[in-house]
Amino acid sequence: MLSEKLTQKLNEQVVKEFYSAYLYLSIEAYLASLNLPGFANWFRVQAQEERDHAMLIFDYIDRVGGKIKLGAIDEPPSDFSSIGDALKLTYEHEMKVTASIYSILDVSLEEKDHKTTAFLQWFVNEQTEEEENADNNVKRFELVGNDGRGILMMDAEMAARVYTPVTTVQNQAPVV
């Protein structure tokens, strides 16, 4: 059974993951409005992954006897000053999500809740990948700058990203 403190933090993380999906859908809409379908695709896939993350935590709370309590999801920004700013926002957001996961992990370690600690390890690894991908997008875009050919090249590369659903095996870590 989850402690009240861990239950609260995990429920808050569900909301944060859904907010991440909203944020990435908002960025997708912005990029689609610039006629950059590849960039938009990358963010659509990212939004789908964030919804998966929310549902993994939701299911975990239920599986271990916690009480699920869904909170309100804030409205994400919808105006972005540039592609580069949207990409930087993504990287900054992923660092905040990582800090949030670490905060939950700290509580699970303090409480010696080994099953939650083991469950969260997948998210620690996932956040390493999320931060790396977001940082790479920022750095690559900085190399390209406002060169239209470079932006179109990035757009074509980002169009190749494919959504792969995250699944779980009962009582085991998520599997990609």
C-alpha positions in Angstrom: 0.0 0.0 0.0 1.3 3.4 -0.9 1.8 6.0 1.8 -0.4 9.1 1.7 2.6 11.3 0.7 3.7 9.0 -2.1 0.1 8.7 -3.3 -0.2 12.5 -3.5 3.1 12.9 -5.3 2.3 10.2 -7.8 -1.2 11.7 -8.5 0.5 15.1 -9.0 2.9 13.5 -11.4 0.0 12.1 -13.4 -1.3 15.7 -13.9 2.2 16.9 -14.8 2.5 14.2 -17.4 -0.8 15.1 -18.9 0.2 18.8 -18.9 3.3 17.7 -20.8 1.1 16.2 -23.4 -0.9 19.4 -23.6 2.2 21.5 -23.9 3.6 19.3 -26.7 0.2 19.4 -28.6 0.3 23.2 -28.3 3.8 23.3 -29.7 2.7 20.9 -32.4 -0.1 23.2 -33.4 2.4 26.2 -33.6 4.8 24.2 -35.8 2.0 23.0 -38.0 0.9 26.6 -38.5 4.5 27.3 -39.8 4.0 24.5 -42.4 6.6 22.3 -40.6 4.9 18.9 -40.6 8.0 17.1 -39.5 8.5 19.2 -36.4 4.8 18.9 -35.7 5.1 15.1 -36.0 7.9 15.0 -33.5 5.8 16.9 -31.0 2.7 14.7 -31.7 4.8 11.6 -30.9 6.1 13.3 -27.8 2.6 14.1 -26.6 1.6 10.5 -27.1 4.5 9.3 -25.0 3.6 11.8 -22.3 0.1 10.4 -22.2 1.5 6.9 -21.9 3.7 8.1 -19.0 0.6 9.5 -17.2 -1.3 6.2 -17.7 1.7 4.1 -16.4 1.7 6.1 -13.2 -2.2 6.0 -13.0 -2.1 2.2 -13.4 0.6 1.8 -10.9 -1.3 3.8 -8.2 -4.3 1.5 -8.8 -2.2 -1.7 -8.8 -0.6 -1.0 -5.5 -3.8 0.0 -3.8 -3.4 3.8 -3.9 -6.3 6.2 -4.3 -6.3 7.9 -7.7 -7.2 11.6 -7.5 -7.0 13.5 -10.8 -6.3 17.2 -10.6 -6.8 20.1 -13.0 -4.5 20.4 -16.0 -3.2 24.0 -16.5 -3.6 25.6 -19.9 -0.2 25.5 -21.8 1.1 28.5 -23.7 -0.1 28.7 -27.2 2.1 31.6 -28.5 5.7 31.0 -29.2 8.1 33.6 -30.5 10.2 31.2 -32.6 10.9 27.6 -33.4 14.1 27.9 -31.3 12.2 29.2 -28.3 9.7 26.4 -28.5 12.5 23.9 -28.6 14.3 25.6 -25.6 11.0 25.5 -23.7 10.8 21.8 -24.3 14.2 21.2 -22.9 13.5 23.4 -19.8 10.2 21.5 -19.3 11.9 18.1 -19.4 14.4 19.2 -16.8 11.4 20.2 -14.5 9.8 16.8 -15.1 13.1 15.1 -14.2 13.3 17.1 -11.0 9.7 16.0 -10.2 10.5 12.3 -10.8 13.6 12.6 -8.6 11.4 14.2 -5.8 9.1 11.2 -5.9 12.0 8.8 -5.9 13.5 10.6 -2.9 10.3 10.0 -0.9 10.2 6.4 -2.0 13.8 5.9 -0.8 13.1 7.7 2.5 10.0 5.5 3.1 11.9 2.4 1.9 9.1 1.7 -0.5 11.1 -0.7 -2.7 8.4 -1.5 -5.3 7.8 2.2 -6.0 11.6 2.8 -6.1 11.9 0.0 -8.7 8.9 1.4 -10.7 10.4 4.9 -10.8 13.7 3.7 -12.1 12.2 3.3 -15.6 11.2 7.0 -15.4 14.7 8.0 -14.3 16.1 6.3 -17.4 13.3 7.7 -19.6 14.0 11.3 -18.4 17.7 10.9 -19.3 16.5 10.1 -22.9 13.9 12.9 -22.9 16.4 15.5 -21.8 19.0 14.3 -24.3 16.5 14.4 -27.2 15.3 17.9 -26.3 18.8 19.2 -25.8 19.9 17.7 -29.1 17.0 19.4 -30.9 18.0 22.8 -29.4 21.6 22.3 -30.3 20.9 21.2 -33.9 18.5 24.1 -34.4 21.1 26.5 -33.1 23.5 25.2 -35.7 20.9 25.7 -38.4 19.8 29.1 -37.2 17.3 30.8 -39.5 18.6 29.1 -42.7 15.5 27.8 -44.4 17.3 24.9 -46.0 18.6 23.7 -42.7 15.2 24.1 -41.1 13.6 22.0 -43.9 16.3 19.4 -43.5 15.5 19.1 -39.7 11.8 19.0 -40.6 12.4 16.0 -42.9 14.4 14.2 -40.2 11.8 14.9 -37.5 9.1 13.6 -39.8 10.7 10.1 -39.5 9.9 9.8 -35.8 7.4 7.0 -35.2 5.2 6.5 -32.1 5.9 3.3 -30.2 3.5 2.6 -27.4 4.8 1.9 -24.0 3.4 -1.2 -22.5 3.8 -2.9 -19.1 3.9 -6.4 -18.0 1.9 -6.9 -14.8 4.1 -5.9 -11.8 7.1 -5.2 -13.9 8.7 -2.1 -15.4 7.3 -0.5 -18.6 8.6 -1.9 -21.8 9.1 0.1 -25.0 
